[in-house]
Amino acid sequence: MSASRVEELQQAASEKRGFSLGELVRRRPETITFALLVAICVAVAIANPAFLQPSTLIDIGRASVVMGLFALGVFIILAAGGIDVSFTAIAAFTMYSMTVLVQRYLPGLPIAVIIVMATAGGALLGVINGLLVHHLRVPSLIVTIGTQYLFRGFLLSFIGTVWIMSLPPQMGAFGRLPLLQFESANGATITLPFYFLVLPIAAVITWWILNRTLMGRAIFAVGGNANIASRLGYDLRKVHVFLFAYAGALAGLAGIIHVCANRQANPFDLVGTEINVIAAVVLGGAKITGGTGSVLGTILGVLLIVVINSVLVLVGIPSTWQRLVVGVFILLAAAFFVTRQRKK
């Protein structure tokens, strides 16, 4: 075989490998998120081995629960081409109103019923969002900005603004209930809370809805092109109501877990976390324009944001710089996905 022929074959093999890698990134954009997450963890572990201590890893897992539930709700709406910024207001409304209700009127209510009621309350507020988005026919961002102020204003005006420092016993007990507990080398007790299970369960349910049901097909169809989806027979009203009800239910669930975990109810909590949550979903590979993304990518995006914040705290960088770093990651992710789309 001639030398030129060998060179041609080598070049063809190289192009094929490059195509395969590019195809993998195009089809599974969360691979970039995973690689970035691993690279950051390895770099930090080399610089500071304390990062790999069980206590740090469990803190990351604990901090991922509420943000992860929010992110799953945001993702399912982004997949349909919408966006929701009212989820923190829904969470604050449900968690504070449920705490007040149990504390004043239903002190013996079981924690399982409290969780179900908070989830149902969040879903009801989400239905309001869905109906407004469908019937007003305006971008969901505009609607949810309005309902965010509406829900939070109603909470602060009619339900209360006082911090509740002493929760009902069953709520405090749920926040302390251990899933995994052991002693570290220095004698400290490390606990992975039971409520951590809520996130993987919610992730599996969300994956099943999107990948194994007709509603999941409708969501991605609407995200691809709502007009074409409507012509194909998909009921846009049902899709919009389901989307925002599901996101609201996850927000209500996240809110009650937040209260139980922190053992206090503050009506001003969770304000300003919307950017971190949306950043996590975008960094996980979802596009603002809809029609793409995955549950795995969303969870990886959440872990990436939580790890970044944890690393910044670990190395002593002020919290005011955390937004700057997250903003840089958002811009880099946007540049990457736009470049990938142009090449496609």
Buried (B, 14 or more C-beta within 10 A) or exposed (E): EEEEEEEEEEEEEEEEEEEEEEEEBEEBBBBBBBEBBEEBBEEBEEEBEEBEBBBBBBBBBBBBBBBBBBBBBBBBBBBBBBBBBBBBBBBBBBBBBBBBBBBEEBEEBEBEEBBBBBBBBBBBBBBBBBBBBBEEEEEBBBBBBBBBEBBBEEBBEEBBEEEBEEBBEBBBEBBEEEEEEEEEEEEEEBBBBBBBEBBEEBBEBBBEBBEEEEBBBBBBBBBBBBEEBBEEEBEBEEBBBBBBBBBBBBBBBBBBBBBBBBBBBBBEBBEEBBBBBBBBBBBBBBBBEBBBBBBBBBBBBBBBBBBBBBBBEBEEBEEEEBBEBBEEBBEEBBEBBEEBEEEE
